[in-house]
Amino acid sequence: MKYLRSKIFGSRKYLQSLVFSIGLAILTTLLLPFPAIATSLYEIPAVAPGDRTWVIDPAKAISPINEGKISSDLEKLAETTGNEVRLVAIRRLDYGETAQSFTDKLFEQWFPTPTAQANQTLIVLDTLSSGTGIRVGDKAKSLLTDDISKSLMTQTILYPLREGEKYNQAFLDASDRLVAVLSGAPDPGAPQQLATDVAVESTYKSTEETKSSNATVWVIGFLVAATIIPMVTYYIYVR
């Protein structure tokens, strides 16, 4: 009898250990793909002053026709004014990163000196969260003021996205407004549709808010996976 109890106890411990190992392996497998789809800063092609690349779209959010039109407009802007604009669309940010922090890092990576930064404008859009970031060089800022930049990001770009993820329209409208402002023409303002809508609130999120939101999602995901997977695995083995 004692021997039988020992065998049962040993079998239970072995089964528990097996269930835990399988659950952990499944959990690890499920979680591995998530960081892989985030866009790393170093995945973005290098750009230097004088480079004629104006739209960088690893997210594949912009059609080739519209990308060609935007690139042509921004090329003319650079030739006639010396002001250069780059538009970047990425798939997803790394954990703890915001669209603005990503924009700042990319801007400084591309243009490391104040002289190189002076006439540059960089806009980044994260297509997963519709997060946006903008960085403007000191000379370009005399035309593209903080108020216009804020309106550009929270209205010109985000309004089409709220209407149904219209990335092409968002980038086309942003390009048209940037070309006008950086050419010294009057600011055409936000899309006309906004005049009849309730004022659009800013979707800018602080680093703390983004980290808090991301952390909550990850914690909930871990808890659900850690609870459900071992239970399901144990049930299968008992059956």
Secondary structure, DSSP 8 states (H G I E B T S, - for coil): -HHHHHHHHHHHHHHHHHHHHHHHHHHHHHHTHHHHTS--GGGS----TT----EE-TT--S-HHHHHHHHHHHHHHHHHH--EEEEEEES---TT--HHHHHHHHHHHH--SHHHHTTEEEEEEETTTTEEEEEE-TTGGGTS-HHHHHHIIIIIIHHHHHTT--HHHHHHHHHHHHHHHHTT-----S-GGGGGS---------HHHHHHHHHHHHHHHHHHHHHHHHHHHHHHHH-
